[in-house]
């Protein structure tokens, strides 16, 4: 079952007037983590996520014509853009899009996509960037590519 305990409200961030902001945050996070320019040696902290999401909040307009009077409950308490970025991080973590983990080497708390979050964010990302290819490959694909090269 897809909608079990930790993914019960998985699509909740994509509803309300802030949905386009959250989609742009998810797409920019996917690009930051899996694009050819991604730094796989560096783990994303909460501050990195907040800074990335702040940029998307400033760039993305709200869909206020459809939900003019409604303020979504997770942004009611957020007064400024920094608080909204923190709320987006919290919301994505609570709904199962991203997960917090501790890097064993540095003992630093970092964030990454959950398995379902990565799959859906990849789909959202590919709608906009059709020619994008990830560098991440599994062993079988790498072996086949090397054999084809030889």
C-alpha positions in Angstrom: 0.0 0.0 0.0 1.3 3.4 -0.9 -0.7 5.5 1.7 0.5 3.9 4.9 1.6 5.6 8.1 4.5 7.8 6.9 3.0 8.6 3.5 -0.6 9.0 4.5 -0.7 12.7 3.5 2.0 12.5 0.7 0.2 14.7 -1.8 -0.9 17.3 0.8 1.9 19.8 -0.1 0.6 19.9 -3.6 -2.7 21.4 -2.7 -3.7 25.0 -1.8 -2.4 28.3 -3.2 1.2 27.5 -2.4 1.4 24.4 -4.5 3.4 26.0 -7.3 6.0 27.2 -4.8 6.3 23.8 -3.3 6.6 22.1 -6.8 9.4 24.6 -7.7 11.1 23.8 -4.4 10.9 20.1 -5.1 12.2 20.5 -8.6 15.1 22.8 -7.5 16.0 20.3 -4.8 16.0 17.4 -7.3 18.2 19.5 -9.6 20.6 20.3 -6.8 20.9 16.7 -5.7 20.9 14.8 -9.0 22.0 17.1 -11.9 25.4 16.7 -13.5 26.6 19.6 -11.5 25.6 18.0 -8.2 28.2 17.6 -5.5 27.8 14.1 -4.2 30.4 14.6 -1.5 28.4 17.3 0.3 25.3 16.6 2.3 22.4 19.0 2.4 21.7 20.5 5.8 18.6 22.3 6.9 20.2 25.7 6.2 21.0 24.6 2.7 17.4 23.6 2.1 16.1 26.8 3.6 18.4 28.9 1.3 17.4 26.9 -1.7 13.7 27.2 -0.9 14.0 30.9 -0.1 15.2 31.5 -3.7 12.2 29.5 -5.0 9.7 31.4 -2.8 11.0 34.7 -4.2 10.8 33.6 -7.8 7.5 31.7 -7.9 4.2 33.4 -7.8 1.3 32.2 -5.7 -1.8 30.8 -7.4 -4.0 33.2 -5.4 -6.9 33.6 -7.9 -8.2 30.2 -7.1 -7.6 30.3 -3.3 -7.9 34.0 -2.5 -9.5 33.7 0.9 -8.0 30.4 2.0 -4.7 30.4 3.7 -3.2 26.9 4.1 -2.8 25.9 7.7 1.0 25.2 7.4 1.7 28.8 6.3 -0.6 30.6 8.8 2.1 31.0 11.3 4.9 31.9 8.8 5.3 35.7 8.7 8.3 36.1 6.5 9.9 34.2 3.6 12.5 32.5 5.9 9.7 31.1 8.1 7.9 29.9 5.0 11.0 28.1 3.8 11.4 26.4 7.2 7.7 25.4 7.0 8.2 23.9 3.5 11.1 21.9 4.8 9.0 20.7 7.8 6.0 20.0 5.6 8.0 17.9 3.0 9.5 16.0 5.9 6.2 15.4 7.6 4.5 14.2 4.4 7.2 11.8 3.4 8.9 13.7 0.5 12.2 14.2 2.2 13.9 12.4 5.2 16.4 13.4 7.7 19.4 11.2 8.3 22.8 11.4 10.1 25.9 11.1 8.0 28.0 8.4 9.7 31.3 10.0 8.8 30.7 13.5 10.0 27.8 13.0 12.4 26.0 15.9 10.7 22.2 15.8 10.2 21.4 16.0 6.5 18.4 15.7 4.3 17.6 13.6 1.2 14.6 12.5 -0.8 12.7 9.5 0.4 12.3 6.7 -2.1 8.7 7.9 -3.1 9.8 11.5 -2.9 12.6 10.9 -5.4 10.4 9.1 -7.8 7.7 11.8 -7.8 10.2 14.7 -7.8 11.9 13.2 -10.8 8.6 13.0 -12.6 7.9 16.7 -11.8 11.4 17.7 -12.9 11.2 15.8 -16.2 8.0 17.7 -17.2 10.1 20.9 -17.4 13.5 19.6 -18.3 13.0 16.8 -20.9 16.7 16.4 -21.9 18.0 16.0 -18.4 19.9 12.8 -17.7 21.2 11.8 -14.2 24.8 10.6 -13.7 23.6 8.1 -11.2 23.8 4.6 -12.7 23.6 1.2 -11.2 26.2 -1.5 -11.6 24.5 -3.4 -14.3 24.1 -0.4 -16.5 27.7 0.7 -16.0 29.0 -2.8 -16.8 26.9 -2.9 -20.0 28.1 0.5 -21.0 31.7 -0.5 -20.4 31.3 -3.8 -22.4 29.7 -1.9 -25.2 32.6 0.5 -25.3 35.1 -2.3 -25.4 
